[in-house]
Amino acid sequence: MGFLSIFISKEVGQMEKKKTSLITNAMIWFGAGVSISEILTGTYFASLGFGKGMAAILIGHIIGCVLFCLAGIIGGKNGKSSMESAKMSFGGKGALIFPVLNIVQLVGWTSVMISSGAAAAENVYAIGMSVWSIIIGVLVIVWLFVGAKNVNAVNTIALSLLFVLTIILSFVVFRGGVSTLVSGEAITFGAAVEMAVAMPLSWLPLISDYTKEAEKPVKASVVSSVVYFIISCWMYVIGMGMALFTNETDIAVIMVKAGLGIAGLIIVIFATVTTTFLDVYSAGISSGSLSNKINQQAAAVIVCIIGTILAIFTQTNYFESFLYFIGSVFAPMIAVQIVDWFIFKNDSSDKGVNIINLVVWAVGFVLYRISMNFDIILGNTFPVMLITGIICFIANKVWRSKNV
């Protein structure tokens, strides 16, 4: 582990001297958007039919990507990672719950991504799910050591290839026209909107990890959000189209039916690696929020290894529930941060616990879990965030008036 730590420290030192451009940030979130999990989620929308499914995808992504952008601005303007930014609203100790929960969700995402990628790859070229999981896990670690700021040449080639192959996939899916039949297990429009919100929301605790290093953090936040919006919607539409076109909702089976062969295998591998890289990289950064003694990239490697092991030995059929868990944690968190930073300009980083905001977050968390029992046409995130934000505003106003 000693050599690993020395190597990683050297890499981090080199990275910290650089600032990322708008193009680099755009490429990062292009890679995040081209994802098997995005396509997989899109297949759930097929039961709505193409028109309603498209509307749900767009509405959900608008809500999610606006929050995604605001989170990036908060961290970018303050030069802090997403989890360090949380300390400004919840206090140095009060915010520790969020890095822990974020690491948990990132381990889960790593497992889901590697497992789904391995399943799809196995259906294209059968060598064993476990073998594919290990191959993908190793490639993610290799990508991790290259570093987010040193991959311009490699990233350009990889993402250009992904772009071309994804266009091919789109033509394969839609060349015969889109079926107007409803297929798959029924989902309500409100639930579909929430599933569309949940994907950009799952990246919300990560975006500042990159905008904090940007030359122009506000513009980088906007560019990242716009690029991710376009690519993520595209992936959802491909997934929905494939489910309608092939009458299948299993992403691995759909890839085989699409007849992509080696091209499909390349899409699976590169899409899984470029997306999972962001998960493990940000898990490392979040671990640094717990203690400055933790080597962030070493922690990222460990997260990747754990995720790979989970992908091999556990079932990942909890995908939908997992997305809703993410929403219930991070939607009220960003609601509090938006009100606290954009309106009150608070910074509680030096305080132990900002009890007011932490209680408001807990209320928002409970509201989200309760709201899941109701079918809300705009999903759960928007109304819960609105209520949480109002409660946060009132609570802070009352607290300030009593302490003037």
C-alpha positions in Angstrom: 0.0 0.0 0.0 3.0 2.3 0.6 4.0 2.4 -3.1 0.4 2.9 -4.1 0.1 5.9 -1.7 3.3 7.5 -3.0 2.2 7.1 -6.6 -1.3 8.5 -5.9 0.1 11.5 -3.9 2.3 12.3 -6.8 -0.6 12.1 -9.2 -2.8 14.3 -7.0 0.0 16.9 -6.6 0.3 17.1 -10.4 -3.5 17.4 -10.8 -3.9 20.2 -8.3 -1.7 22.5 -10.4 -4.1 22.4 -13.3 -7.5 23.9 -13.9 -10.1 22.2 -16.1 -11.5 23.8 -19.2 -15.2 24.0 -20.2 -14.4 21.3 -22.8 -12.9 19.0 -20.2 -16.0 19.4 -18.0 -18.3 18.8 -21.0 -16.4 15.6 -21.8 -16.6 14.3 -18.2 -20.4 14.6 -18.2 -20.7 13.3 -21.7 -19.0 10.2 -20.5 -21.3 10.1 -17.4 -24.4 10.3 -19.6 -23.5 7.6 -22.0 -24.3 4.8 -19.6 -25.9 1.4 -19.5 -27.8 2.4 -16.3 -29.3 5.4 -18.2 -30.5 3.1 -21.0 -31.7 0.5 -18.5 -33.8 3.2 -16.7 -35.2 4.3 -20.1 -36.7 0.9 -20.7 -39.1 1.5 -17.7 -40.8 4.3 -19.7 -42.0 2.0 -22.5 -45.3 1.3 -20.8 -46.3 5.0 -21.1 -45.9 4.9 -24.9 -43.4 7.1 -26.8 -45.2 10.5 -26.4 -45.9 10.4 -22.7 -42.6 8.7 -22.0 -40.7 11.4 -23.8 -42.6 14.1 -21.9 -41.8 12.4 -18.6 -38.1 12.1 -19.5 -37.8 15.8 -20.5 -39.8 17.2 -17.4 -37.8 15.0 -15.0 -34.4 15.9 -16.5 -35.2 19.7 -16.5 -36.0 19.5 -12.7 -33.0 17.3 -12.0 -30.5 19.2 -14.1 -31.5 22.6 -12.7 -30.6 21.2 -9.2 -27.5 19.6 -10.7 -26.4 23.0 -12.0 -27.1 24.9 -8.8 -25.1 22.3 -6.8 -22.2 22.8 -9.2 -22.3 26.5 -8.8 -22.3 26.4 -5.0 -19.2 24.1 -4.9 -17.5 25.8 -7.8 -17.8 29.3 -6.5 -16.4 28.3 -3.2 -13.7 26.0 -4.5 -15.1 23.1 -2.5 -16.1 19.5 -3.3 -19.8 18.6 -3.1 -19.4 17.1 0.4 -17.2 20.0 1.6 -19.9 22.4 0.4 -22.5 20.6 2.5 -20.5 21.7 5.6 -21.4 25.3 4.8 -25.0 24.6 5.4 -24.9 21.8 8.0 -21.7 22.5 9.9 -18.4 20.6 10.0 -19.7 17.7 12.1 -23.4 18.0 11.1 -22.5 17.4 7.4 -20.5 14.2 8.0 -23.7 12.1 7.5 -23.7 13.1 3.8 -20.2 11.9 2.8 -21.1 8.6 4.5 -24.4 8.3 2.7 -22.8 9.4 -0.5 -20.0 6.8 -0.3 -22.7 4.2 0.4 -24.7 5.2 -2.7 -21.5 5.3 -4.8 -20.5 1.8 -3.7 -24.0 0.8 -4.7 -23.7 2.6 -8.1 -20.3 1.0 -8.7 -21.8 -2.4 -8.1 -24.9 -1.7 -10.3 -22.8 -0.3 -13.1 -20.3 -3.1 -13.2 -23.0 -5.8 -12.8 -25.2 -4.4 -15.6 -22.2 -3.8 -17.8 -20.9 -7.4 -17.2 -24.4 -8.8 -17.9 -24.7 -7.0 -21.2 -21.1 -7.9 -22.2 -21.7 -11.5 -21.4 -24.6 -11.6 -23.8 -22.4 -10.3 -26.6 -19.4 -12.4 -25.8 -19.8 -15.2 -23.2 -16.8 -15.6 -21.0 -18.5 -15.5 -17.6 -20.2 -12.7 -15.6 -17.5 -12.8 -13.0 -14.7 -12.5 -15.5 -16.4 -9.5 -17.2 -17.0 -7.9 -13.8 -13.2 -8.2 -13.0 -12.2 -6.9 -16.4 -14.5 -3.8 -16.0 -13.3 -3.2 -12.4 -9.6 -3.3 -13.5 -10.3 -0.9 -16.4 -12.0 1.5 -14.0 -9.0 1.5 -11.7 -6.7 2.1 -14.8 -8.9 5.0 -15.8 -8.8 6.3 -12.2 -5.0 6.4 -12.2 -5.0 8.3 -15.5 -6.8 11.1 -13.6 -9.7 13.4 -14.5 -7.4 16.2 -15.7 -4.8 14.1 -17.6 -7.1 12.2 -19.9 -7.8 14.7 -22.7 -6.2 12.8 -25.5 -7.5 9.4 -24.3 -10.9 10.8 -23.4 -11.3 12.4 -26.7 -10.7 9.2 -28.6 -12.8 7.1 -26.2 -15.8 9.5 -26.1 -15.6 10.1 -29.9 -15.9 6.3 -30.3 -18.8 6.2 -27.8 -20.5 9.0 -29.7 -20.3 7.3 -33.0 -21.3 3.9 -31.7 -24.3 5.4 -29.8 -25.5 7.0 -33.1 -25.2 3.5 -34.6 -27.3 2.1 -31.7 -29.9 4.8 -32.3 -30.2 3.9 -36.0 -30.5 0.2 -35.2 -33.3 0.9 -32.7 -35.3 3.4 -34.7 -34.7 2.3 -38.3 -37.9 0.4 -38.4 -40.0 3.1 -36.7 -41.0 3.3 -33.1 -43.8 1.0 -31.9 -46.9 2.7 -30.7 -47.8 -0.2 -28.5 -47.4 0.0 -24.7 -45.1 -2.7 -23.3 -43.6 -3.8 -20.1 -44.8 -3.3 -16.5 -47.0 -0.3 -16.1 -45.6 2.8 -14.5 -47.5 6.0 -13.7 -46.5 9.3 -15.3 -45.5 10.8 -11.9 -43.4 7.8 -11.1 -41.7 8.1 -14.5 -40.9 11.8 -14.0 -39.4 10.9 -10.6 -37.2 8.2 -12.2 -36.0 10.8 -14.7 -35.2 13.3 -11.9 -33.4 10.6 -9.9 -30.6 10.1 -12.4 -29.2 13.7 -12.5 -30.0 13.8 -8.8 -27.7 10.8 -8.2 -24.9 12.9 -9.7 -25.7 15.9 -7.6 -23.3 15.0 -4.7 -20.5 14.7 -7.3 -20.6 17.7 -9.6 -18.7 20.1 -7.4 -15.9 17.6 -7.2 -15.2 18.8 -10.8 -16.5 22.3 -10.9 -14.3 23.3 -8.0 -11.3 22.7 -10.2 -12.7 24.5 -13.3 -11.3 27.7 -14.7 -14.8 29.2 -14.9 -16.9 27.3 -12.3 -20.3 28.9 -13.1 -19.9 28.4 -16.9 -18.6 24.9 -16.2 -21.7 24.1 -14.1 -24.0 25.3 -16.9 -22.1 23.4 -19.6 -21.9 20.3 -17.5 -25.6 20.4 -16.9 -26.6 21.1 -20.5 -24.3 18.3 -21.9 -25.6 15.8 -19.3 -29.2 16.8 -20.0 -28.9 16.2 -23.7 -26.9 12.9 -23.4 -28.9 11.5 -20.5 -32.2 12.2 -22.3 -30.8 10.6 -25.4 -29.9 7.4 -23.4 -33.3 7.3 -21.8 -35.0 7.6 -25.3 -32.8 4.8 -26.7 -33.7 2.6 -23.8 -37.4 3.4 -24.2 -37.2 3.0 -27.9 -35.4 -0.4 -27.6 -38.1 -1.7 -25.2 -40.8 -0.6 -27.6 -39.0 -1.8 -30.7 -38.0 -5.2 -29.4 -40.7 -5.6 -26.8 -38.0 -6.3 -24.2 -37.0 -4.5 -21.0 -33.9 -6.5 -20.3 -30.9 -4.4 -21.5 -28.7 -7.4 -22.1 -31.3 -9.1 -24.3 -32.1 -5.9 -26.1 -28.4 -5.4 -27.0 -28.3 -9.0 -28.5 -31.6 -8.4 -30.4 -30.2 -5.2 -31.8 -27.5 -7.2 -33.4 -24.6 -4.9 -32.5 -22.0 -7.6 -31.9 -18.5 -6.1 -31.3 -19.9 -2.6 -31.5 -22.3 -3.3 -28.7 -19.5 -4.8 -26.6 -17.4 -1.6 -27.1 -20.4 0.5 -26.1 -20.9 -1.6 -23.0 -17.3 -1.5 -21.9 -16.5 2.1 -22.5 -19.8 3.4 -21.2 -19.5 1.4 -18.0 -15.9 2.4 -17.4 -16.3 6.2 -18.1 -19.4 6.4 -15.9 -18.1 4.1 -13.0 -14.9 6.1 -12.9 -16.8 9.1 -11.8 -18.5 7.1 -9.0 -15.3 5.7 -7.5 -13.3 9.0 -8.0 -16.0 11.0 -6.1 -16.2 8.3 -3.5 -12.5 9.0 -2.8 -13.1 12.7 -2.6 -16.1 12.2 -0.2 -13.9 10.0 2.0 -11.5 13.0 2.3 -14.4 15.0 3.8 -14.5 12.5 6.7 -10.8 12.8 7.5 -7.8 14.6 5.8 -5.7 11.6 6.7 -7.5 9.4 4.1 -5.8 9.1 0.8 -8.6 9.9 -1.6 -7.5 7.9 -4.6 -6.5 4.9 -2.5 -10.0 5.1 -1.1 -11.4 5.2 -4.6 -9.5 2.1 -5.6 -11.0 0.3 -2.5 -14.5 1.4 -3.4 -14.0 0.0 -6.9 -12.8 -3.3 -5.5 -15.7 -3.5 -3.1 -18.2 -2.6 -5.9 -16.6 -5.3 -8.1 -16.9 -7.9 -5.4 -20.6 -6.9 -4.8 -21.3 -7.1 -8.5 -19.9 -10.7 -8.6 -21.6 -12.0 -5.5 -24.8 -10.0 -5.0 -28.1 -9.5 -6.9 -28.7 -5.9 -8.2 -32.5 -6.1 -8.7 -33.1 -3.3 -6.3 -32.5 -0.6 -9.0 -35.8 1.3 -8.7 -35.8 1.4 -4.9 -32.1 2.5 -5.0 -33.0 5.5 -7.2 -35.7 6.6 -4.8 -33.4 6.2 -1.8 -31.0 8.7 -3.5 -33.8 11.1 -4.0 -35.0 11.0 -0.4 -31.4 11.8 0.9 -30.1 14.3 -1.6 -33.2 16.3 -2.7 -33.8 17.8 0.7 -30.1 18.3 1.1 -29.7 20.5 -2.0 -33.0 22.3 -1.1 -31.4 23.4 2.2 -28.2 24.3 0.5 -29.9 26.4 -2.2 -31.8 28.5 0.3 -28.9 28.7 2.7 -26.3 29.8 0.2 -28.1 31.7 -2.5 -30.5 33.6 -0.2 -28.8 33.8 3.2 -25.1 33.5 2.1 -24.4 31.4 5.2 -21.2 29.5 5.9 -21.3 27.2 8.9 -18.2 25.3 8.0 -16.4 26.3 11.2 -19.4 25.3 13.4 -19.9 21.9 14.8 -23.5 21.4 13.8 -26.1 23.7 12.2 -29.0 22.2 14.0 -31.6 24.3 12.2 -30.7 23.1 8.7 -30.0 19.5 9.8 -33.5 19.3 11.3 -35.0 20.8 8.2 -33.2 18.2 6.1 -34.5 15.4 8.3 -38.1 16.8 7.9 -37.5 16.8 4.1 -36.2 13.3 4.2 -39.4 12.1 6.0 -41.6 14.1 3.6 -40.0 12.4 0.6 -40.5 9.0 2.1 -44.2 9.8 2.8 -44.7 11.3 -0.6 -43.7 8.0 -2.2 -47.2 6.7 -1.1 -48.8 9.2 -3.5 -48.8 9.5 -7.3 -47.7 13.1 -7.9 -47.8 14.2 -11.6 -44.4 16.1 -11.3 -42.8 13.4 -9.3 -41.7 13.5 -5.6 -38.6 15.6 -5.8 -40.1 18.9 -6.9 -42.9 19.3 -4.3 -40.7 17.9 -1.5 -37.9 20.4 -2.4 -40.3 23.3 -2.6 -41.7 22.5 0.8 -38.3 21.8 2.3 -37.0 25.1 0.9 -39.9 27.1 2.3 -39.4 25.5 5.7 -35.7 26.2 5.6 -36.4 29.9 4.7 -38.9 30.4 7.5 -36.8 28.5 10.1 -33.7 30.6 9.3 -35.6 33.8 9.2 -37.1 33.1 12.6 -33.8 32.1 14.0 -32.1 35.2 12.7 -34.8 37.5 14.1 -34.4 36.0 17.5 -30.6 36.5 17.5 -30.5 40.0 16.1 
